[in-house]
Amino acid sequence: MKDNNNYNVLIVGNKGREYALAQRLQQDERVNALYFCLGNGGTQDLGENLECEHYEHIVELALKKQIHLAIISEEELLILGLTEMLEKAGILVFGASKEAARLEASKSYMKAFVKECGIKSASYFETNDLKEALNHIQNASFPLVIKALNKNTSIVHQEEEALKTLEDAFKQNNEPVIIEPFLEGFELSVTALIANDDFILLPFCQNYKRLLEGDNGVNTGGMGAIAPANFFSNELEEKIKNHIFKPALEKFQADNTLFKGVLLAEIVVIEEKGVLEPYLLDFSVRFKDIECQTILPLLESSLLDLCLATAKGELNSLELVFSKEFVMSVALVSRNYPTSSSPKQTLYIDPVDEKKGHLILGEVEQDNGVFESSGGRVIFAIGRGKSLLEARNHAYEIAQKVHFEGMFYRKDIGFKVLDLKEYS
């Protein structure tokens, strides 16, 4: 039976992901009002941006605005327990619990969790001592992956590069550093809706994380993505479901860890004796920016119903329908991304043919109708098409509608699948 209630929805975050969620929720006539903490220059046109001084203030504002559903995608607030605080106030929450959020907050905890679950992942060396780390890399084969804190992942190809990365890591935090062998294969981002002991996989996505064409340069949060990434067998999908997500949920259940939100697995698929095997690279406990923006256009069902069913723990009542189209996203970033901040730049945006796709406003500010960049991944061009090639062409056509000083984007998103001979 269709839910005909009206909802005030609070979206916690300020990136392109929040804009994408709001853009979609706004289309549902049951959404009475949209609020954002803090929101960005784009979300203020979709609802009301609220000034939030601290996480306890968010609860006060949610009660004042009579919020029925909160969607949390800010990792720090999940770790602080905002989900539990809002639920205690009687508000439905689409977001991981404080305990579940540890999976993304600590690389050390994540590796121990994965090992206990029996999930295939790279072997690793863990230490909080620089001398031990340096001794380890002297006997290791390159390339190596060095993980520090929650987001800092570096791929290093020689000892000198590893030394600098390790020295920087130990200067910045007291968390143990993880050193792994680099796993060669094709990568996938797999997003699942989680409602305690139940889960539903969303269309697979391939995120192009490296800054430069040809998968060169430093790691980023994502320079673009394609979906659905359906260039593999059903057998591999079953392995991902049964050997990665099921063991993780069983561990949550065994530990009495509540979880009603998103679990995203970053996976590398490796050929072993002629058989494709998925290895886990990382877990996230929320929608990620590039994946969210790339998957959402495929969803033909109600996003509001998706969030409500998840927050209520009623995934068995959810019937999701996805488009047969393809989607490609391209991140338009500021000059110094991701190594340092760039001066604010005015954005100039030409009209976009909405039949071909749309734009997602990310790290932007708005003053009297004028948009300015306020961070690294400023805006995203989203292209749709009946084929991946058509989606790609539309995404790059839309990217050319945006202009700001120092704008940069990769011109080869999708090359792993399309086997492009040159970039245009």
Secondary structure in CASP SS format (residue, H / E / C, confidence):
PFRMAT SS
TARGET T0000
AUTHOR 0000-0000-0000
METHOD secondary structure of the structure
MODEL  1
M C 1.00
K C 1.00
D C 1.00
N C 1.00
N C 1.00
N C 1.00
Y E 1.00
N E 1.00
V E 1.00
L E 1.00
I E 1.00
V E 1.00
G E 1.00
N C 1.00
K C 1.00
G H 1.00
R H 1.00
E H 1.00
Y H 1.00
A H 1.00
L H 1.00
A H 1.00
Q H 1.00
R H 1.00
L H 1.00
Q C 1.00
Q C 1.00
D C 1.00
E C 1.00
R C 1.00
V E 1.00
N E 1.00
A E 1.00
L E 1.00
Y E 1.00
F E 1.00
C E 1.00
L E 1.00
G C 1.00
N C 1.00
G C 1.00
G C 1.00
T H 1.00
Q H 1.00
D H 1.00
L C 1.00
G C 1.00
E E 1.00
N E 1.00
L C 1.00
E C 1.00
C C 1.00
E C 1.00
H C 1.00
Y H 1.00
E H 1.00
H H 1.00
I H 1.00
V H 1.00
E H 1.00
L H 1.00
A H 1.00
L H 1.00
K H 1.00
K C 1.00
Q C 1.00
I C 1.00
H C 1.00
L E 1.00
A E 1.00
I E 1.00
I E 1.00
S C 1.00
E C 1.00
E H 1.00
E H 1.00
L H 1.00
L H 1.00
I H 1.00
L C 1.00
G C 1.00
L H 1.00
T H 1.00
E H 1.00
M H 1.00
L H 1.00
E H 1.00
K H 1.00
A C 1.00
G C 1.00
I C 1.00
L E 1.00
V E 1.00
F E 1.00
G E 1.00
A E 1.00
S C 1.00
K H 1.00
E H 1.00
A H 1.00
A H 1.00
R H 1.00
L H 1.00
E H 1.00
A H 1.00
S C 1.00
K H 1.00
S H 1.00
Y H 1.00
M H 1.00
K H 1.00
A H 1.00
F H 1.00
V H 1.00
K H 1.00
E H 1.00
C H 1.00
G C 1.00
I C 1.00
K C 1.00
S E 1.00
A C 1.00
S C 1.00
Y C 1.00
F E 1.00
E E 1.00
T E 1.00
N C 1.00
D C 1.00
L H 1.00
K H 1.00
E H 1.00
A H 1.00
L H 1.00
N H 1.00
H H 1.00
I H 1.00
Q H 1.00
N C 1.00
A C 1.00
S C 1.00
F C 1.00
P C 1.00
L E 1.00
V E 1.00
I E 1.00
K E 1.00
A E 1.00
L C 1.00
N C 1.00
K C 1.00
N E 1.00
T E 1.00
S E 1.00
I E 1.00
V E 1.00
H C 1.00
Q C 1.00
E H 1.00
E H 1.00
E H 1.00
A H 1.00
L H 1.00
K H 1.00
T H 1.00
L H 1.00
E H 1.00
D H 1.00
A H 1.00
F H 1.00
K H 1.00
Q H 1.00
N C 1.00
N C 1.00
E C 1.00
P C 1.00
V E 1.00
I E 1.00
I E 1.00
E E 1.00
P E 1.00
F C 1.00
L C 1.00
E C 1.00
G C 1.00
F E 1.00
E E 1.00
L E 1.00
S E 1.00
V E 1.00
T E 1.00
A E 1.00
L E 1.00
I E 1.00
A E 1.00
N C 1.00
D C 1.00
D E 1.00
F E 1.00
I E 1.00
L E 1.00
L C 1.00
P C 1.00
F C 1.00
C E 1.00
Q E 1.00
N E 1.00
Y C 1.00
K C 1.00
R E 1.00
L E 1.00
L E 1.00
E C 1.00
G C 1.00
D C 1.00
N E 1.00
G E 1.00
V E 1.00
N E 1.00
T C 1.00
G C 1.00
G C 1.00
M C 1.00
G E 1.00
A E 1.00
I E 1.00
A E 1.00
P C 1.00
A C 1.00
N C 1.00
F C 1.00
F C 1.00
S C 1.00
N H 1.00
E H 1.00
L H 1.00
E H 1.00
E H 1.00
K H 1.00
I H 1.00
K H 1.00
N H 1.00
H H 1.00
I H 1.00
F H 1.00
K H 1.00
P H 1.00
A H 1.00
L H 1.00
E H 1.00
K H 1.00
F H 1.00
Q H 1.00
A H 1.00
D C 1.00
N C 1.00
T C 1.00
L C 1.00
F E 1.00
K E 1.00
G E 1.00
V E 1.00
L E 1.00
L E 1.00
A E 1.00
E E 1.00
I E 1.00
V E 1.00
V E 1.00
I E 1.00
E E 1.00
E E 1.00
K C 1.00
G C 1.00
V E 1.00
L E 1.00
E E 1.00
P E 1.00
Y E 1.00
L E 1.00
L E 1.00
D E 1.00
F E 1.00
S E 1.00
V C 1.00
R C 1.00
F C 1.00
K C 1.00
D H 1.00
I H 1.00
E H 1.00
C H 1.00
Q H 1.00
T H 1.00
I H 1.00
L H 1.00
P H 1.00
L H 1.00
L E 1.00
E C 1.00
S C 1.00
S C 1.00
L H 1.00
L H 1.00
D H 1.00
L H 1.00
C H 1.00
L H 1.00
A H 1.00
T H 1.00
A H 1.00
K H 1.00
G C 1.00
E C 1.00
L H 1.00
N H 1.00
S H 1.00
L C 1.00
E C 1.00
L C 1.00
V C 1.00
F E 1.00
S C 1.00
K C 1.00
E C 1.00
F E 1.00
V E 1.00
M E 1.00
S E 1.00
V E 1.00
A E 1.00
L E 1.00
V E 1.00
S C 1.00
R C 1.00
N C 1.00
Y C 1.00
P C 1.00
T C 1.00
S C 1.00
S C 1.00
S C 1.00
P C 1.00
K C 1.00
Q C 1.00
T E 1.00
L C 1.00
Y E 1.00
I E 1.00
D C 1.00
P C 1.00
V C 1.00
D C 1.00
E C 1.00
K C 1.00
K C 1.00
G E 1.00
H E 1.00
L E 1.00
I E 1.00
L E 1.00
G C 1.00
E C 1.00
V E 1.00
E E 1.00
Q E 1.00
D E 1.00
N C 1.00
G C 1.00
V E 1.00
F E 1.00
E E 1.00
S E 1.00
S C 1.00
G C 1.00
G C 1.00
R E 1.00
V E 1.00
I E 1.00
F E 1.00
A E 1.00
I E 1.00
G E 1.00
R E 1.00
G E 1.00
K C 1.00
S C 1.00
L H 1.00
L H 1.00
E H 1.00
A H 1.00
R H 1.00
N H 1.00
H H 1.00
A H 1.00
Y H 1.00
E H 1.00
I H 1.00
A H 1.00
Q C 1.00
K C 1.00
V E 1.00
H E 1.00
F C 1.00
E C 1.00
G C 1.00
M C 1.00
F E 1.00
Y C 1.00
R C 1.00
K C 1.00
D C 1.00
I C 1.00
G C 1.00
F H 1.00
K H 1.00
V H 1.00
L H 1.00
D C 1.00
L C 1.00
K C 1.00
E C 1.00
Y C 1.00
S C 1.00
END
